[in-house]
Structure formats: C-alpha cells, structure tokens
Amino acid sequence: MTKKLQFAIVGIPLSRPEIVDFLLPPRPQSRGSHIFIVGQRPSATATAAWINHLRGTAVPTVADLRQIDDPRGHLTERATDRLVPVEFLAEPDFLTRDLGGWVANYFGVIGFSPPLANGDPLLNQAEILQDFGSNIRFFGADPQQVAQRLEAETGLTIEAAAQAFCRLHSIRPVGPDGLH
C-alpha cells in the first residue's frame, strides 16, 4: 500500500438500481474501484507475518503478542463488485428484497484513497458513518491485563507464550495457498 489511505465505517444500500445493475449478473472478471477491507481474522497471511515477527524478536513484549489484534494487519484489497458474496447474489431478490422497510446493506470498515465517490456505483451510494482518517481506531486485549494475568493464568512468561505460538504455528497444517 503506497497510497495514503483513509479509513471509514460505511453503509451502502444495495437495492439502488445502479448498484443492482452493477452487481448482477456476477462477472468472472472483477470490476469497480479497488478498496481495502478488514478481512477475516486471523488470516493465514496475517498470522504468518505475526509469527515471523515473534520469531525475529529477541525479547518479546506484550505489544508483540497484541500485534495480531491490529486490523491494519488484516487489510485485504477488493474490487467493489466483490464486496457482496456471490452466494448472496445467486438469490434472485437478495439485493431488492423488501424486509418491511429494511433492505440489503453493505456495512464495514473500508480503506480508500479520497474522494470516496468517484463514479463507482457502490462508492457513490456509500454513507460514511464514522471517519477514522489515516488510522483505524480499535482496541484489543488490555496490555496491562495481559501483563498481569498471562503468567498467573497460563504459567507462561511473555517469552514462553511467544515461543508456544511459534511452535503451534510450525505444526499447523499447511493450507491450499501454501500458508499455515
């Protein structure tokens, strides 16, 4: 990611005619603007990067253990026509179903290069619900609580816990993408 990204929670009403026309029928080649989303956690790629970080750290700290919580490590680039899972698009009226005033919406944290509305049908209809600027605000495990309770509850020091994560990762089966 070389571009300066802005992060925001957005809501996009998917029933708008221009969005329905853009998404249906699904096409084999992606199209639309490319944005970043916080992908499924923990992804194999993010976990591998975290394990490599732990392995390369002589004396791990609580911050090193908590690094896996940072959503910036889970960013995945997507074309806007790939935001809605194709299995939902297979339902004939998923995008336009009237649920008593409720309609299908995309809701999530995205990273984009401003401006948001840029001619893309989905981004033109996106409503920014919370603007984070260049950082995604998040919270993970409380560092003080981790430091206080780790050894008492697991019997492991921070260094031993980091080593245990590394050992577990090394015996984890390799997936079809070649990652643990």
N, C-alpha and C positions, 0 to 999 in steps of 0.2 A: 504494500500500500504506500505509494509515493505521494498521492494526493492528500491534501488536508481534508479529513472527513468531519462532518458534523453529525452528531447522533441525536435521535429524537424518538420518542414513542409516537407512533402514528396509528390512525384508524382510517381504513379505506372501505367505503361502502361498495361492495362488489356487484350490486344489482344495477348500477348505472349502465345504460345501453352501450356507451363507448367501451366500457370495461368488458361487458359480456361479449361484444363483437371482437375485442382484442384477445380474449382468453379462449373463445370457442370457435371452431374445434381446436383442441390442443394440437400443436405442430411439433414435428420432430426436431426442428432447429429452434433454439431459444431466440427470443427477440425482446425488445424493450430495453429500458435503461438497466445498467448493472448497479446494484446497490449491495451493501453488506448487511447481513442479519446476524443476530446472535444464534449460532447453530445449536444443535442438540449437544447437551453436555453430559458426561465428558466425551468428546470426540476422540477417536484414536489418535488423530494428529496432535490435538492439544495435550493429550495425556503423554504422548511420546516426547513432545517438547518439554513438558514439565519434568518428566523422568530424566531427560538429558540434562536439564538444569540442575536437578538434585544430584545427579552423578558428578557433575562438574563443580559442585560447591564443596569446598574443603570442610567448612563448619556450617551446616545448615541452620537456619533460624526459623522462627515461627513464620516470618514473612515468606520464606521459601516454601514452607508447607502450604501456606494460604494462597500461593500464586495461582493454583489451579482454579480458584474462585473468580479470578479476574475475567469478566466477559470479553475483554479485548483479545484474550487468547482463544476465543471460540467464534471469532468472526468468520463468516463464510460468504463468499460473493455469489449472488444470484441475479439472474435476469428477472425483470418484474413479471414476465409471463410464467415464471416458475415458482411464484410465491404460494399459489394455491395448489395443494397436492392433486395430481392428475386423477386419483381415485374419486375425489370430490367432484371434479369436472365431469366424470363419467355419469354422475347422477343428472338426469335431464334438466331438472329445475333447481339444482343446488344454488346457483347464483341469483335466481329470481324468485325463489320460494318466499311467499308472504307468511310470516310466522306471527300474525297478529300485530303488525307494525314493526316487527324486528326483521332485519334482512341479514344475509350473509355479510360478514365483515372480515377484513384482514386487520389484525391488531398485533403490533410487535415493535421492537426496537430496531431501527434501521440506521445505517451509516451511509451518508450520501455526500456528494460534492454539491454545494449550493449553486444555483437555486433548486429547490425541490421540484416545483412544477416546471417541467422542461419539454412538454409536448408528449410525454409518455402518458397513456390513458390512466394508469393506476396512480402515478405520482401527481397528476393534475387534480385528482379527486382526493388525495391524501390530506387528512387533517392532522396537524401537529398537535398532539395532546400535552406533550412535555418536551421541551427543547433542552438537551443536555450540553450543547456546544461541542467542544472537541473531546470531552471525556464522558464516558458512561458512568453515571453515579450508580454505585452498587454497594452492598455490604455482604460480607461472607462471615465466616466464623470469627468471633471476637478474639483478637490476638491475645489479650490479657487472659481470657478464659482458657484458651488453648494452652498457653504457657503454664497456667496454674493447674490444669486438670490432666494434661496429657500423661505425665508420668504416674500420677496418682491412679488414673483410671485404666491405663494400658500397661503400666510397668516399664514403659519405654521412654528414653530420653528423646529429645528432638532429633538428634543424630541417628539414633537407633530406629526411630519411626521412618525417617527418610530412607535409611538402608532397607527397611522392610518393604516400603513402597517399591523400591528399585528391584528387590528380589521377586516380589509378586508380579511386577511387570515383566520380568525376564521369563517367568514360567507361564504367562498368559498366552493362550493360543493365538497364532497369527491369523488375521482375517484375510479375506479375498483381495483386499487392497494392499496386502503386504505389511500392514501395521498391526500391532498388538491391540 
